[in-house]
Amino acid sequence: MGEMFITPMQPITLSDLSGSDTVKVKGEAGIAVFKSVFEEAINEVRTTEDTLAKNQYLLATGQIEDPHTVAIASSEAQLASDVLVSLRNKALEAYNEIMRINL
């Protein structure tokens, strides 16, 4: 019982930011932060889906000792996908809002 077999999900962190709730980043730095958030979310989706596929294969071939890990991996993959979709939706909402601004 010394080792945990459920790995906790890692939060999305923005190491470039100061830690305040309101962040004002302009120019190339803003592009880099925006890009890194989406890249991290996409990589998380890929990683969790790969883990799910591996666990499903191990379960199907009888090589896995604890079948509940497949359900956990499935939930993690679903959550990662939901986060990515939410990020995309918020980015599109922000873009549409900017396009509605009259200068």
N, C-alpha and C positions, 0 to 999 in steps of 0.2 A: 504494500500500500504506500510505499515511499515515493513512487513516481506517478505523476498525473498523466493520463493518456488523452485528456481533453485539453487541447491547446487553446488558450484564451485568444479572442479576436483582438487584433491590434487596432487602436484608434487611428484615424487619419490625422496626421499631424502636419502642420505647416511650420517647418523649422525656420523659415525665413522671416516669419512675422514676430512682432514684439509681444504677443500674448494678449493684446487688448481686443475687445469685442469689435470695435470699428477699425478697419484697416484701410488705409489710403495708400495705394501703391500705383505709381504711374509709369507709363512708358514700357521699356523692355522688361523691367523688374515685374511689372504687373502681368505682362504676357507670360513670363516664366512661372510665376506663381499660379496663374490660371491653368497653364499647360500641365504643371506638375500635379495639381489636384486631380485633373482628369486622367493623367497617365497612371497615377497611383490607384485610382478607382478601377480603371480598366485592368491593370495588373492584378488587383485583388480579385476581380471577377474571374480572370483566367486561372489564377492559382486555386481558387476554391472549386472551380469546375473541374480542374485537373485532379484535385484531391478526391472529389466526389466520384469521378470516373474510375480512379484507381481503387477506391473503397468498394464500389459496386462490382468491379471485376473480382476483387478478392473475396467478396461475399458470394458471388456466383460460382466461383471455383472452390469454395469451402476453405479458403486459406485465412479467413479472418476469425478471430476468437470472440470478438464482441460486436454483434451485428448492429447495436445501437449507434455505432460510429457512422454508419451509412446515413442514418436519419439526421445525425448532428451535422455531417458534411453537407447534406442536402439543405438543411436550414441555413448554414453559413453561405452556401452558394446563392440561395434565394435572397438572403439579406444583402449580399454584395451586389447582386443584380438590381435590387430595389434601390440601393444607395446610388448606383450609377444612373439609373433612370431618373431619380429625383434630382440629381445634379444636372442632368441634361435638361430636364423640364425647367428648373430654376434659371439656367443659363439662357434658354429660349425665351422665357418670360422677361428676363432682364434685357435681352436684345430687342424684343418687341416693344418694350417700354421706351428704350432709347430711340427707336425708330419713330415713335409717336411724338417725341419732343419737337416742338416748333422752335426753331432758332430765330 
